[in-house]
């Protein structure tokens, strides 16, 4: 069962590898499973059992990170799958096994004390080949989803200092184009986790400035968000709409933010400044201004609040702002 109140990253893990938060904890048994990870003949069972316990043992991330050979064993599981993704012949059994390893990596990535060392070891980079896959079978979808869950766990922190370190790392990699492709082509749940990651990056000033550094980056993000809005009119989703609106709202936050754009002129190009708000206003889908999403917005007043802020920031007087059922209580 997926907890609707959980973050998208957590929902991804609950989908790919169900856990058992209320199971009785046997410390000796858990320690033995951690030791068994070093034994290839016992590793598959140990991965399965530990992944079930990941939500019920608060110390598990610390035990995994600081125990001899454990992270190396998890990395071996990840790397061992590479030949199965190119060419694409990943089986359900292989997918389930590596997803159990990724579930334990997410456990380490989500803990305050192990998040930093996990990042410093550049372990997330080992998951990027999985995010590059495009095959739509369930085995590959679970693999992408669980990999996104690890990245989602990294950005899901209230510690601003840690979050800045995470975002600076992610911005030095290809995570934004990878997320944008999944936002455009993935299933609803993988789209939701990918959009959540983009949202967390945008909510930090460093991430917002990076996206708005050039008109090309900004327009690519705006184009993908626009395509998602069109898709949502056909396949409605409250949680996905929430993250899309939140991304749009953040892009509209700073009235003085400008984009660098190049305009062709003669044999070269001239750099001009374009206000981010003005650029966003010109490409904002009409479906966010009218009553297309009225039913979804009634279900989630917080999304309506973010949409109201977005339209106010852009000085757009849409019909959605005047519907009596959507007015602030």
Helices and strands as residue ranges (DSSP letters): H 8-16, H 27-36, H 43-53, H 60-66, H 70-80, H 82-85, H 92-110, H 112-120, G 123-127, H 128-131, H 138-155, H 160-171, H 175-185, H 188-203, H 205-211, H 215-234, H 238-251, E 258-265, E 268-275, H 276-283, G 286-288, H 294-299, H 301-313, G 319-321, G 324-326
